[in-house]
Amino acid sequence: MTPYAEVIGDPISHSKSPAIHGFWLEALDIDAEYRATHVTPDGLAAYFDARRSDPAWRGCNITIPHKQAALDLIEDRGGVRATIGAINTVFRADDGVLIGTNTDAGGFYAPIAGLDLEGAHAVVIGAGGAARGILFALSKVGIGRVTIQNRNVLKAAALLSSFGIKGDAVPLGTKLPEAKLLVNASALGMGGQPPLDIDLTPLPDDAVVYDIVYSPLETDLLLQADARELDTVDGLDMLIGQAALAFELFFDAAPPRDRDDELRAMLTV
């Protein structure tokens, strides 16, 4: 039987993960598959029950809205619940146990590793599973202050507290502070989702705007940042970075990152 991994979410048709992992599997001549599987919240427990008994299944990536709920259904040997509080990857250990981990934090941080954020002010839009990985990464590089914009302000405030980060939680649409980094960690601006209504005027000229949305790749947020001539990071950077970490867990091989330019070109056709 052919080994396989997959990405699960609701919705899932927009996912580029099958194309990314498929590109790497072909490049490395690995006989395996990577699929996209639609899993609703009501079907999440049954999904993992079925995969536990499938010896060909190597693991899965997890996207909206399952990153926190999945923690209750797998084993947390790395203490992700106590640190990030959300998972985006599940893999089968050598003893057959399904283990959850989070590659979002590493995938998010890689494109901005050269940016000095110690003591800086950042704005994060959203307070879901992706935001948890992002806040974890920011906490590790000594961010000075984080403002979270979210519909549920109390949820955002609790998130700041859980990571021990100084900052404030404000409603969506609140005027931006003079932050060095702005990150859209929500689904706003994604195809089929409501737009992200935001005014970048308050940001300084050296600010970096980072949108984790990758469908469309050129979001309204990034277009607005380009018009301001601000440095930008698009969603493919984080997507490819986190996928590379997961790929090694699934297929026990390092993906050919020297072909990232070719991969990005394929994904943006």
VEXPA-432779 format. One line per 2 residues: number of its first residue (from 1); their letters; for each residue x, y, z of C-alpha. Coordinates in steps of 0.02 Angstrom, whole numbers. Example, Ala and Ser with C-alpha at 12.3 -4.5 7.8 and 13.67 -1.06 7.14 Angstrom:
<titis>
1) AS) 615:-225:390; 684:-53:357
</titis>
This chain:
<titis>
1) MT) 0:0:0; 60:175:-40
3) PY) 105:283:111; 13:448:120
5) AE) -10:606:221; -143:739:202
7) VI) -207:909:254; -374:925:342
9) GD) -487:1075:370; -657:1153:341
11) PI) -650:1221:207; -504:1134:122
13) SH) -522:1156:-67; -410:1312:-64
15) SK) -261:1221:12; -95:1224:-81
17) SP) -18:1093:35; -48:947:-86
19) AI) 45:1042:-223; 190:1082:-107
21) HG) 213:908:-37; 181:831:-207
23) FW) 319:938:-281; 442:879:-149
25) LE) 390:696:-161; 419:699:-349
27) AL) 584:792:-332; 649:663:-209
29) DI) 571:515:-303; 477:457:-148
31) DA) 336:335:-179; 202:417:-72
33) EY) 51:531:-87; -13:689:-4
35) RA) -199:727:-7; -325:859:45
37) TH) -470:793:149; -623:891:202
39) VT) -656:862:387; -794:954:479
41) PD) -785:991:666; -915:856:700
43) GL) -811:729:604; -641:767:680
45) AA) -642:630:812; -700:499:688
47) YF) -565:554:567; -425:519:691
49) DA) -507:356:747; -503:296:566
51) RR) -324:350:535; -258:262:690
53) SD) -300:95:610; -232:140:438
55) PA) -49:85:426; -20:183:265
57) WR) -62:350:349; 93:449:398
59) GC) 7:601:471; -83:761:428
61) NI) -70:948:427; -214:1040:510
63) TI) -291:1204:457; -443:1308:507
65) PH) -539:1271:618; -460:1118:699
67) KQ) -293:1177:770; -352:1183:950
69) AA) -488:1050:949; -366:918:881
71) LD) -262:935:1039; -395:838:1134
73) LI) -387:692:1013; -202:651:1000
75) ED) -52:632:1116; 45:788:1166
77) RG) 218:721:1205; 303:887:1168
79) GV) 198:990:1286; 120:1095:1148
81) RA) -38:1125:1249; 61:1212:1386
83) TI) 165:1318:1265; 78:1361:1102
85) GA) -93:1288:1140; -128:1234:961
87) IN) -62:1105:838; -50:1107:650
89) TV) 34:939:621; 0:761:679
91) FR) 118:618:642; 129:434:685
93) AD) 270:393:804; 374:234:792
95) DG) 263:153:924; 107:194:821
97) VL) 44:333:934; -24:491:850
99) IG) 74:643:911; 32:825:886
101) TN) 157:964:858; 161:1141:790
103) TD) 267:1193:641; 178:1361:620
105) AG) 295:1452:739; 452:1401:644
107) GF) 370:1427:475; 310:1600:525
109) YA) 475:1660:595; 595:1600:459
111) PI) 557:1740:332; 584:1877:463
113) AG) 731:1801:556; 840:1947:504
115) LD) 720:2075:576; 770:2147:746
117) LE) 610:2133:847; 682:2141:1022
119) GA) 583:2271:1117; 480:2314:962
121) HA) 292:2337:946; 193:2215:839
123) VV) 11:2204:789; -72:2035:765
125) IG) -245:2022:686; -340:1871:747
127) AG) -330:1760:900; -353:1584:831
129) GA) -237:1436:812; -119:1522:689
131) AR) -103:1672:805; -45:1557:944
133) GI) 103:1496:843; 145:1674:792
135) LF) 136:1741:970; 244:1597:1030
137) AL) 377:1642:902; 368:1828:946
139) SK) 385:1790:1131; 545:1694:1097
141) VG) 629:1841:1006; 596:1968:1144
143) IG) 453:2066:1068; 419:2218:1175
145) RV) 232:2239:1151; 93:2160:1049
147) TI) -76:2234:1006; -204:2102:956
149) QN) -354:2154:853; -495:2028:865
151) RN) -684:2018:865; -679:1941:1038
153) VL) -570:2059:1139; -576:1953:1298
155) KA) -509:1802:1201; -368:1909:1133
157) AA) -324:1976:1305; -319:1800:1377
159) LL) -204:1748:1235; -80:1887:1275
161) SS) -81:1836:1456; -52:1653:1416
163) FG) 110:1696:1327; 165:1824:1456
165) IK) 172:1961:1324; 143:2144:1367
167) GD) 15:2228:1257; -168:2261:1232
169) AV) -320:2183:1151; -432:2294:1045
171) PL) -578:2270:925; -552:2242:740
173) GT) -537:2406:646; -456:2502:789
175) KL) -328:2629:728; -156:2549:714
177) PE) -13:2601:827; 160:2644:757
179) AK) 210:2461:753; 364:2385:672
181) LL) 272:2226:620; 92:2196:568
183) VN) 34:2016:548; -134:1959:482
185) AS) -157:1793:572; -342:1782:528
187) AL) -439:1718:379; -496:1894:336
189) GM) -452:1935:156; -451:1752:103
191) GG) -556:1705:-46; -734:1676:12
193) QP) -705:1766:177; -745:1945:229
195) PL) -616:2076:181; -489:2146:303
197) DI) -534:2329:322; -379:2416:388
199) DL) -288:2581:364; -98:2565:361
201) TP) -66:2752:369; -7:2750:553
203) LP) 131:2623:517; 308:2694:503
205) DD) 403:2684:339; 513:2542:403
207) AV) 367:2432:456; 346:2254:389
209) VY) 174:2190:339; 151:2000:346
211) DI) -8:1915:284; -23:1728:315
213) VY) -167:1717:191; -107:1636:29
215) SP) -269:1625:-72; -261:1751:-151
217) LE) -75:1775:-135; -84:1961:-170
219) TD) -209:2010:-36; -282:2184:-19
221) LL) -175:2204:137; -13:2171:42
223) LQ) -66:2279:-104; -98:2422:17
225) AD) 73:2392:96; 155:2391:-75
227) AR) 73:2558:-113; 157:2625:44
229) EL) 321:2544:-13; 327:2443:148
231) DT) 420:2277:158; 299:2131:144
233) VD) 294:1944:175; 160:1840:91
235) GL) 72:1683:148; 174:1565:41
237) DM) 331:1599:143; 251:1536:302
239) LI) 156:1397:214; 313:1326:133
241) GQ) 415:1346:292; 293:1253:403
243) AA) 264:1122:268; 450:1085:258
245) LA) 457:1043:444; 303:932:429
247) FE) 368:844:272; 518:777:369
249) LF) 404:707:503; 292:621:375
251) FD) 419:554:251; 585:552:349
253) AA) 673:659:218; 721:841:204
255) PP) 631:933:62; 740:1015:-73
257) RD) 729:1196:-12; 855:1248:-145
259) RD) 708:1233:-267; 594:1355:-174
261) DE) 594:1478:-318; 533:1342:-435
263) LR) 402:1289:-309; 337:1466:-285
265) AM) 326:1491:-473; 222:1331:-488
267) LT) 106:1385:-346; 73:1557:-418
269) V) 30:1505:-597
</titis>
